[in-house]
């Protein structure tokens, strides 16, 4: 073999290795842990038990519509992620979905590594990935045909003009953290928009609390665009279900009340959704404004 021939072979091997490496370094939002033949409620109870046995605290079992559960969990280590930045508290919970489908009950969860990159967390999220895999199963990653690279996730936005992670809704600004918390708690308990608190989590970062909220429309054409069930009927139409997208979060930090912009949050969870068509962002075009309006009104108790 001549030197030129050897160099050509080595170059080809290098290119193949690079291509394999690039393919391996792509991430998908959800993991299908397993499908069970048991009754839906039995599976939900089983999943809760597995999560608690693995050291997670189950904060809520949200039922956005029939045959769907969105479980939210946290831990001391997850709450400590809030120390990284003002917005990192959004990553202080993980979400698990249980969904009744034709051939059984699907158990899935949001990938901690994917979440960490999308929410710009610097800490290694692999421990949470391993913990969920040990508790529920390593399963099959899904939610994007090709997956996204870490570089893409850390600077993610759907397309030109769309919001990034650090472009949240500012729902309210108060003179102190306590004033903000008082307003948010009262607002979620007494409002006419159909927004309710599912959990409140005090995080490790000073003056930082995270709320999970349900959003239920009032039955008119305008309010349906912030309704959880309606939104999911548009985006969660594929074989593997994604109720682990829910619930929406509201972060109260340093007296500011914030929520991730829907055009970022939904897009990063469903990166393959088309812009046009029945199951598309165009169908939900009024939703970003509707969500902002409903959450803002709820925070202010209207």
Beta strands, then each sheet from edge to edge (+ up, - down):
strand 1: 26-27
strand 2: 30-36
strand 3: 57-62
strand 4: 68-74
strand 5: 94-101
strand 6: 104-110
strand 7: 140-142
strand 8: 148-149
strand 9: 169-173
strand 10: 195-202
strand 11: 208-215
strand 12: 248-253
strand 13: 256-259
sheet 1: 1+ 8-
sheet 2: 3+ 4- 5+ 6- 2+ 7-
sheet 3: 9+ 13- 12+ 11- 10+
end
